[in-house]
Amino acid sequence: MDSLRNAYLGHGTHAASTVAGFMVEGVSLYSIGQGAAQGGVPSSRLAIYKVCYVDGCRDLDLMAAFDDANIQDGV
């Protein structure tokens, strides 16, 4: 089954790297502003659970993700 991540071209991956991305040297945007880039808090730790699919975000899937994170994974 396709996920929203696939439908929106890696939005979750992009958002996660904006928050927690490590330092990368030699980056630029179309050769403008060349230098280094890093996420807002590179030392952060993320726990990401899939709850939405192309047919939407069901309450049951959201609650299951909370259970997985809190009970099963100890996040």
C-alpha positions, 0 to 999 in steps of 0.5 A: 500500500502506498503511504503518504510519505510516498505520495508527498515525495518524502515529506517525513524524511525532509521534516526529520532532517530539518529537526535532527540533521547532522552537519553537512559541509559544502552545500548550496541552493542553486549555487547560492549561499554555499557553506554548511547546513545542519538541523535545528537540534542535531543531538535530538532523537526522533521516534517516528511511527506511520499512522497515515495512508493514502486513504487518510489517518484513522484514529485506530492507527494513531492510537496504535502508534501511541501504544507502540511508542509508549508501551512496546518501545518505551519512548 
